[in-house]
Amino acid sequence: MADREGKKDTLNKVQKAVIAIAETQEGQIFFNWLMNRCYFQKSTVVGDPASHEINIHGTLFNEASRRVYLDIRRGIPSALLKKIEHL
């Protein structure tokens, strides 16, 4: 039980830190860069244009990268997300 509360406290601290960073202009620029780097608004499917085959490993890598931004994004208020995602 105490372990679960410790994890919750850590998550709250991280979420507060993410929000504090997202409130700054520099933080918004960084999160916008991270969003683009993590394929948030792009297709994560990787394919070979010649053979039309899907590259499973590349697709999984891109989707795992996208998940990083999605996890961070979950803790950012919507007003800040609008600023970040529409730079």
N, C-alpha and C positions, 0 to 999 in steps of 0.2 A: 504494500500500500504506500509506504513512504517513497519507494522507488518511482512509483507512478506520479506522485506529487512532485518529486524532484524533476522528472521529465517535463511535467506541465509548467513548472516554474521556468525551466530553461527555454521552453518554447515561447512562453510569454515574453521573456527577455529578448529573445531573438526577434520576435514579431515587433516589439517596441523599437528595437534597433533598426529593423528594415523600414518601418514607418518613418523614423527620424531621418534616415538617409534619403528616403523617397520624397520627403518634404523639401529638400534642398534642390536647387537647379542642377548642381553637379550630380546629385544622386539620380535625378530624372534622366539626365543624359546617359549616365552609366546604365540604368535599368533599360533604357531604350536600346542601347548597344547590346546589352545582354539578351533582350527580347529578340533582336535580329540575329544574333549569333546562335541562339537556341532554336531557330526555325519556328518561332511562335506563329507567325502569319504566313508561313510558306509550307508547301507540301514537304512532308518528311520522307516520302517514297522516293527511293533511288532506283532508277532503271537504266538499262543499256539501250540507247536509241537505235542501235543497229539490230539487235536481236529481240528487242522489246521484252526482255526478261527483267524481272525485279531483282535487285540486289538486296537480299535479306539482311546481310550484315550491315550494309550502309544504312538501310531503312531503320534497323533496330538502334544503331548508333544515333541517328538523327532524332528518333523518337525519345531516346533516353536523354539527349540534350534538351529537347523540348520540355521534358518532365521537370528538369531543374528549374526552368523559368516558371512553369505552372505552379510548382510548390512555393516558390517565393511570391508569386503573384497573388496567391490565395490570401496572404496576410496584408495586402496593401488595400487601403480604402479606395472605393470606386472613383472618387473625385481625383485622387492622385493617379490612378491608372489611366484616366482620360488624358491627363497631361503627359504621362510617360509614353503611352502608345500612340499618341497623335503628334509627336514631335516632327 
